[in-house]
Amino acid sequence: MKISSAFVATLVLFAGKSLADRDAHIDFVETCSENGFASESYTVITDDGYVAQLYRIPGRFGDTKTHKPAVLLMAGIECDMNFWTVNDPSVAPPFVLAEAGYDVWLGNNRGTRYAQYHVELDPASAHYWRFSQEEMGLHDLPAFIDYVLAKTGQDQLTYVGHSQGTTQMFLGASLNPDYFKKKVNLFVALGPVTSLNNINVPALRAVSKDWKEVEYLAWDMGAYDLLDANWLEEEATQAFCNQKLAQGLCVDILAYVADANPDVDNLDKFDVFLKDFPAGSGYQNIVYYAQTIQSVGEWLRYDFGGARNMDVYGSFYPPKIPIEQLSIPTALFIGEYDNLATVADNEWLK
């Protein structure tokens, strides 16, 4: 058997490395395969022309069982489907669900690494990036849901969202309740994000006061894709954070923006996390969360400014989101150490 030079190079590269090290240099399909799971990928086009990749874990290799209940997973901001497989396979949600007998599907929102195309618009143009979580809830989710149901022949699926993945579902299911009630049998919200009045990150709270300036600068500088997947090569980030002097800083940054107590995290997988984060996000997604921090006591739709608000909503100010119209069974899971999706904000949501 002829052995390719690439294969030899791979053996040399990984010689002596731990499993976690290897996981920091392989893609989603390889991660699934390494852990004994089959995977598939599909191309989905939304009704407004955005092209995204949808991945599937039908089960372990050799598993012939069919008609499994379908579950769709959507990750948070600056994340794609890789986010779900960062942790050890014994606790990574897609693998846990696949082992439990579910047909697991993982979507990628427009603007992330695996969803940066459009049937007409140039991703380098400003017009391509004129979307926020509302469009992702009203267009991306139905495209994924309809594709999964058509492929599996099922009438409904279960939806699991994390952070922004919950925001888009809350928006979609509130603004188009009949569709989601018909197609989704359960909404599992991990780190739910609607109101952000009690966000515990002082820097984000301070920046949110200047969201109009942030929006203008992003537009003026052409920085439509904030922290895209190539903003800093993963090898450079991993190398920096693996230095003894920098390890504490990297963990502190994670703690500052997400976890009040990093001790609950699996820091052995930090390299794997850095491989896939950030994965890209449209600037309006960031701006919308900044607006939400400033919307005290209520949850509003995107604020385009008075003149455009009149065109879009028929009112000078953005209207409240009719979250009372959400009519699918919903489970909220909130982490007490979460600085972003706080317990206080989720008490308001509940």
Secondary structure, DSSP 8 states (H G I E B T S, - for coil): ----HHHHHHHHHHTT--HHHHHTT--HHHHHHHTTB--EEEEEE-TTSEEEEEEEE--BTT-------EEEEE--TT--GGGGGSS-TTT-HHHHHHHTT-EEEE---TTSTT--EESSS-TTSTGGG---HHHIIIIIHHHHHHHHHHHHT-S-EEEEEETHHHHHHHHHHHHSHHHHHHHEEEEEEES--S--TT---HHHHHHHTTHHHHHHHHHHHT--BTT-TTSS-HHHHHHHHHSHHHHHHHHHHHHHHTBS-GGGS-GGGHHHHHHH-----BHHHHHHHHHHHHSTTS-B-----HHHHHHHHSSSS--B--GGG--S-EEEE--TTBSSS-HHHHHHH-
